[in-house]
């Protein structure tokens, strides 16, 4: 049984948070070697036994762009439904939405960029173009009674454009909110965010009338600041955080993007703060160790590494 941190709460933090697990999609999409479909299905099945309630299963992106996720329909069919667990899928456009609906998806996520260069590199369009592409997808989802989540990439810095003005991010988030997107996840795609920057962006969103109940945070740990940024988000009232089991992933279309914040590292810190997650750390550690073995390398998660050595 894993050691747990002493629980020493900090005043003013939320009592509980939702961890939105992105390992099976965002984590695996960057892997160069194709992970077989049965392994992906087993990964998700094991993850949902940890207490995670939101596990992003796959993406209906073009197999030409992301060959790793060419088996999206097979994965979604293979995992089936599980009481109390959502299995969102990423949908890039109407063609992807067609495939997602045919595969009986019950929740989708769309993605746009806060910067023009990344919109061109990742989506082959502009910021305006990406939002225009999202409009019919969101409309169809709402007509079908399917929940919609939104991702905004490059909210804190762009490898080509450098600094990203806060007002620019607020504008994109507001436009997604106006479309009827439920939760909007702010992506620190290359891991350059700092706690003050996080707080300033969240304050600007709040001032623009976008409440923290509509916001999730998605940090990468490129410069080791992901957990500090989570704490800043907690202090601002955000209660949903994206993370990947074992610290898998990164964006294959962004230079300088390294792994996602590890779910274990996030659970460890939140446990020490007395913030409830509902996630069983022991089971999570076992799953990440298992997946690391399948991938043939150690898990980047610092908690996995520390507890494996203890």
N, C-alpha and C positions, 0 to 999 in steps of 0.2 A: 504494500500500500504506500502510495506516494506521501512524502511529508508535505504538510500544508503550512502556509505562512501564518504567523500570529495575526489575529483579526484586531486591527486598531482603526476604527472608523475615523473619517474626516468629516467635519460638519459641512452641511450644505450640499451633499452629493445625493443623487437619486438612490432610492432603496433597492431598485432592481433595474437590470438592463436586458435587452435582447441582443444575442450574438447572432449575426447573420453569416453563416458559414459559406465561404466561397471556394474552399479547397477543390471540390470536384470539378468546378468550372474554371474559375480564374487561376486556381493553383495548377491544374494540370494542363491548361491550354498552352503554357510556355514550354512544356516538356518537348524536347526534340524527338525522342523515341516514342513511338505510339504505344500508349497504355491500352491493353486489350479491354474489350467491353465487359467481360465478366469481372475483371478487377475493379473497374469503375463502379459497377453495380454493387459489388461487395463493399467497397469503400463507403458508399452512401448508406447502405444498410447498417454498417457498423456505426457510422457517425450518428445516425438517428437513435441509436441505443444509449447515447451519452446524455441525453436530455436536451440536445439542440432542437429548436423548434422551427428553424428556417435554414434550409440547406439548398443552395443554388446548384441544381443538378447538372446542367449542361447549357449549350448555346446552339441555336439554330442559325448560326452564321454559315456562310458559304464554306463548304469543305475545301475549296481552293484557297481560301484565306487562312483557315485554321483546320488543317487536316486532322489534328488531334481530336476534334469534336465532330467528326463526320458521322459518328454513330449516335447522334443525339436522340433520334426516335427510339433506337434499340435500348439505350440507357433508361429513358423515361418509362418505356414499357416494362423494363426489367425490374425497376425498383418498386413499382406499384405504389399504392397509397399506404399511408401509415398514420394512424390517428394522432392528431396533435402536432403533426409535422408538415410544414409547407415545403413544396419543391419547386420554387420558381425556375424559369429558364430565360436565358438572354435571347432577345429577338432584335436583329439589326434593321429590319425593313419589312415590307409587306410580304415578300416571298418567304422570309423567315417566319412571319406570322402565319402564313398558310401552312407551313410545315408544323409549327407548334400546335395549331388548332387541330390538324389531322392527327397529331400524336396525343391529343386530349390533355394538353397543358392546362393547368388550373390557375397559374399566375405567371406573369411575364415581367421582364425587366428590359428597359430600353436604355440606350446610351448616347450621349452627346458630348461635345467638348466645350470647354470654356475658351479655347484658343483656336485661331484660324489654322495655324500650321498643323496642329495635331488633328484637327478635323480633316485636313487634307491627307495627312499621312495614314490615319487610322480608318477614316470613313470615306475617303476620296470625294469629299464635298467641303462645304463651308459650314460655319456655325449655324447660319440661317438655314442652310440646306439640310443639315442634320435634324434641326427642329421640325422643318417641313416634312421630312421623311417620317418623323415620329407621329405626326398628327393623325394620319389614317390608321396607324397601328394602335394608338391609344383609343381612337374612336371604336375600332373593331373590338378591342378588349372590353371596353365598357359595355358595348352592345351584347357581348357574350357573357357578361357578369364576371369577367376575369380581372383580378387585381393587377395594378401596374406600379412598378417601382422604376425610378429613374436614376441613372448614374451620370454624373458630370465629371469628366476627366480634366486634369491639369488645373485644379482649383488653386494650387499654391505655388506653382512654378512650372515652366515648360522648358524642355531641353533646347529648343530652337529659339523661342521668343524670350526666354528669361523670366523676369518678373511678370506676374499676372495681376492686374489691378483688381482690387476687391469689388469695385462697382461693376466690372465686367462679369465677374462670377455671379453677383447678385442678379444681374439682368437675365442671365441664362436660367438660373434657378427659378426666378419669378415666372419666366415664360413656361417652364415645365409645370409649375404649380398651376398656372392659369389653364393649362391643357387638361388638368384633372389628374395629373400623376400623384399618387399617394405619397409614399416616402421618397425623398430625393437624397441620394448618397453622394457626398462631396469627396472626390478622389484626390489624394495626394500622390499622384501617379508616379512621381520620381522620388518621393520621400524627402522633400526639402522643407516641409512645413515645420514651424516652431510654435510653441504654445501661445505666444503673444499673437502670432498671425492667425492661429485657429480662433482665438477669442475675438479678435477684431472682425474676422469674417462672419462669425456667428452673431455678433452684436449688430453688424450691418444688415444681416438677413432679418433679424428680429425687428429692427427699426423699419425694414421694408414690409413688415406685416407677415413674414413667414415664420411661424412658430417652430420651436425646437422639436415639437411632436411630429413635424414633417421632415425632419432632418436626420440622416445617418452619416457616419464618418467612416472613411475608408483610407487607412494609412498604410504606407509602405515604410519599411525600416532601414532604408538605404543608409541613413546617417545616424541610426540608433535612437531616433527621437519619437518613435511611434507611441510608446506607452506614455511619455510625457505629454504628447498631443492628446491622447485619450483622456488623461486627467484634466486637461484644459477643457475638453468637450464636456466631461462630466460636470465640471464646475459651472458650465454654461447651460446645463440642463438637457443635454443630448442623451438619449437613452437607447440608441441602436448603433452598433459598431460591427463593421465587416471584419472578418478575420479568416485565415486559412489554417487548417490543421497542419501542424508541423512547420508552418511558415513557408509553405509552398507558394510558388508563383511569382508573378511580375508581369508587366505588360510586354508582349513580344514586339509591339510597334513603337515602343518608346525607349530611346537610348537612356542609359543610367537607371532604368527601373529594375530594382532587385525585389526580393521577396516581400510578400504581404506580411502584415503583422500576424504572428503566430497565435492561433486560438489558445494554446496552452499558456503562453505568456500573458495574454489578456485575462484569462480566467484566474491565473495566479495573483495578478495585481488586484483584480476586482474582489477576489476572496479576501485578501489582506485588508481591503478597504471596507469590508462588510457589505459590499454590494452584491445582491443575489443575481446569479446567472442561470441556475438550474442545471448546470453542466457538471457531470462527474469527471473530475480531472484524471482519475486513475484509468478509466475506460478510454478517455481521449488520448492519454499518453500511449496506451497499448496500440491504438489504431494508428497513430502517427509513426510509431516505431515499425509497425507492420508495413505501412505504405513506404517508408524510407527503405525498407528491405526490398520491396518490389521495384523501387526506382534505382536501387544499387548505390545509395549514398546516405550519409547521416542527415537527419532532419535539421534544418537551420534553427529551429526553435531553441532558445536558450534554456527554457525550462526542461525540455526533453533532454538536452545535453547534460544539464546539471544533475537531474535526477537519475539519469542513466549511469553517471559516474559516482553517485553516492552509495 
